[in-house]
Amino acid sequence: MATLAVEALIRAAFGEHGEEALRIAECESRMDPNAVSYDGSSFGLFQLHAPTWARVFPDFWQQWSDPQWNIEHAKLIFERAGSFSPWECW
Protein backbone atom coordinates (compact mmCIF):
# COMPACT_ATOMS: atom_id res chain seq x y z
CA MET A 1 0.00 0.00 0.00
CA ALA A 2 1.37 3.41 -0.97
CA THR A 3 2.51 5.77 1.76
CA LEU A 4 -0.11 8.39 0.85
CA ALA A 5 -2.88 5.82 1.22
CA VAL A 6 -1.50 4.75 4.60
CA GLU A 7 -1.31 8.39 5.71
CA ALA A 8 -4.95 8.88 4.69
CA LEU A 9 -6.00 5.80 6.68
CA ILE A 10 -4.15 7.09 9.77
CA ARG A 11 -5.70 10.54 9.49
CA ALA A 12 -9.18 9.06 9.06
CA ALA A 13 -8.79 6.66 11.98
CA PHE A 14 -7.34 9.17 14.43
CA GLY A 15 -9.34 12.25 13.40
CA GLU A 16 -8.21 15.29 15.37
CA HIS A 17 -5.19 13.30 16.60
CA GLY A 18 -4.21 12.34 13.05
CA GLU A 19 -1.09 14.46 12.73
CA GLU A 20 0.29 13.18 16.03
CA ALA A 21 -0.51 9.60 14.99
CA LEU A 22 1.33 10.18 11.70
CA ARG A 23 4.41 11.39 13.58
CA ILE A 24 4.32 8.30 15.76
CA ALA A 25 3.96 5.90 12.81
CA GLU A 26 6.80 7.67 11.00
CA CYS A 27 9.03 7.51 14.06
CA GLU A 28 8.12 3.94 14.99
CA SER A 29 8.33 2.27 11.57
CA ARG A 30 9.23 4.88 8.95
CA MET A 31 5.71 4.10 7.66
CA ASP A 32 6.72 0.52 6.81
CA PRO A 33 3.82 -1.87 7.49
CA ASN A 34 6.30 -4.78 7.58
CA ALA A 35 8.60 -3.22 10.18
CA VAL A 36 9.81 -5.41 13.03
CA SER A 37 11.68 -3.92 15.98
CA TYR A 38 15.38 -4.67 16.47
CA ASP A 39 14.55 -7.15 19.25
CA GLY A 40 11.65 -8.78 17.40
CA SER A 41 8.99 -7.77 19.92
CA SER A 42 7.09 -4.98 18.13
CA PHE A 43 5.43 -5.10 14.74
CA GLY A 44 3.95 -3.02 11.94
CA LEU A 45 3.27 0.65 11.34
CA PHE A 46 2.68 1.45 15.00
CA GLN A 47 5.12 -1.16 16.31
CA LEU A 48 2.51 -2.95 18.38
CA HIS A 49 4.25 -4.77 21.22
CA ALA A 50 3.51 -8.49 20.78
CA PRO A 51 4.11 -9.55 24.42
CA THR A 52 1.38 -7.09 25.41
CA TRP A 53 -1.09 -7.15 22.52
CA ALA A 54 -0.93 -10.60 20.89
CA ARG A 55 -2.99 -12.07 23.74
CA VAL A 56 -5.51 -9.20 23.57
CA PHE A 57 -5.96 -9.35 19.80
CA PRO A 58 -6.28 -13.05 18.82
CA ASP A 59 -5.57 -12.36 15.13
CA PHE A 60 -2.37 -10.40 15.91
CA TRP A 61 0.04 -12.86 14.29
CA GLN A 62 -2.00 -13.20 11.11
CA GLN A 63 -2.77 -9.49 10.69
CA TRP A 64 -0.07 -7.23 12.18
CA SER A 65 1.46 -6.34 8.78
CA ASP A 66 -1.88 -5.31 7.26
CA PRO A 67 -1.82 -1.49 7.41
CA GLN A 68 -5.57 -1.16 8.00
CA TRP A 69 -5.51 -3.73 10.82
CA ASN A 70 -2.44 -2.19 12.47
CA ILE A 71 -3.94 1.31 12.34
CA GLU A 72 -7.32 0.17 13.68
CA HIS A 73 -5.68 -1.68 16.56
CA ALA A 74 -3.33 1.20 17.31
CA LYS A 75 -6.46 3.35 17.58
CA LEU A 76 -8.00 0.83 20.02
CA ILE A 77 -4.82 0.97 22.10
CA PHE A 78 -4.88 4.78 21.98
CA GLU A 79 -8.52 4.82 23.12
CA ARG A 80 -7.85 2.31 25.88
CA ALA A 81 -4.91 4.36 27.19
CA GLY A 82 -6.66 7.69 26.66
CA SER A 83 -3.47 9.03 25.09
CA PHE A 84 -0.44 8.10 23.02
CA SER A 85 1.40 7.06 26.19
CA PRO A 86 1.88 3.43 25.01
CA TRP A 87 4.32 4.77 22.37
CA GLU A 88 7.77 6.06 23.17
CA CYS A 89 8.76 7.25 19.72
CA TRP A 90 7.25 10.61 18.68
C-alpha positions as CSV (number, residue, x, y, z in Angstrom):
1,M,0.0,0.0,0.0
2,A,1.4,3.4,-1.0
3,T,2.5,5.8,1.8
4,L,-0.1,8.4,0.9
5,A,-2.9,5.8,1.2
6,V,-1.5,4.8,4.6
7,E,-1.3,8.4,5.7
8,A,-4.9,8.9,4.7
9,L,-6.0,5.8,6.7
10,I,-4.2,7.1,9.8
11,R,-5.7,10.5,9.5
12,A,-9.2,9.1,9.1
13,A,-8.8,6.7,12.0
14,F,-7.3,9.2,14.4
15,G,-9.3,12.3,13.4
16,E,-8.2,15.3,15.4
17,H,-5.2,13.3,16.6
18,G,-4.2,12.3,13.1
19,E,-1.1,14.5,12.7
20,E,0.3,13.2,16.0
21,A,-0.5,9.6,15.0
22,L,1.3,10.2,11.7
23,R,4.4,11.4,13.6
24,I,4.3,8.3,15.8
25,A,4.0,5.9,12.8
26,E,6.8,7.7,11.0
27,C,9.0,7.5,14.1
28,E,8.1,3.9,15.0
29,S,8.3,2.3,11.6
30,R,9.2,4.9,9.0
31,M,5.7,4.1,7.7
32,D,6.7,0.5,6.8
33,P,3.8,-1.9,7.5
34,N,6.3,-4.8,7.6
35,A,8.6,-3.2,10.2
36,V,9.8,-5.4,13.0
37,S,11.7,-3.9,16.0
38,Y,15.4,-4.7,16.5
39,D,14.5,-7.1,19.3
40,G,11.6,-8.8,17.4
41,S,9.0,-7.8,19.9
42,S,7.1,-5.0,18.1
43,F,5.4,-5.1,14.7
44,G,4.0,-3.0,11.9
45,L,3.3,0.7,11.3
46,F,2.7,1.4,15.0
47,Q,5.1,-1.2,16.3
48,L,2.5,-3.0,18.4
49,H,4.3,-4.8,21.2
50,A,3.5,-8.5,20.8
51,P,4.1,-9.5,24.4
52,T,1.4,-7.1,25.4
53,W,-1.1,-7.2,22.5
54,A,-0.9,-10.6,20.9
55,R,-3.0,-12.1,23.7
56,V,-5.5,-9.2,23.6
57,F,-6.0,-9.3,19.8
58,P,-6.3,-13.0,18.8
59,D,-5.6,-12.4,15.1
60,F,-2.4,-10.4,15.9
61,W,0.0,-12.9,14.3
62,Q,-2.0,-13.2,11.1
63,Q,-2.8,-9.5,10.7
64,W,-0.1,-7.2,12.2
65,S,1.5,-6.3,8.8
66,D,-1.9,-5.3,7.3
67,P,-1.8,-1.5,7.4
68,Q,-5.6,-1.2,8.0
69,W,-5.5,-3.7,10.8
70,N,-2.4,-2.2,12.5
71,I,-3.9,1.3,12.3
72,E,-7.3,0.2,13.7
73,H,-5.7,-1.7,16.6
74,A,-3.3,1.2,17.3
75,K,-6.5,3.3,17.6
76,L,-8.0,0.8,20.0
77,I,-4.8,1.0,22.1
78,F,-4.9,4.8,22.0
79,E,-8.5,4.8,23.1
80,R,-7.8,2.3,25.9
81,A,-4.9,4.4,27.2
82,G,-6.7,7.7,26.7
83,S,-3.5,9.0,25.1
84,F,-0.4,8.1,23.0
85,S,1.4,7.1,26.2
86,P,1.9,3.4,25.0
87,W,4.3,4.8,22.4
88,E,7.8,6.1,23.2
89,C,8.8,7.3,19.7
90,W,7.2,10.6,18.7
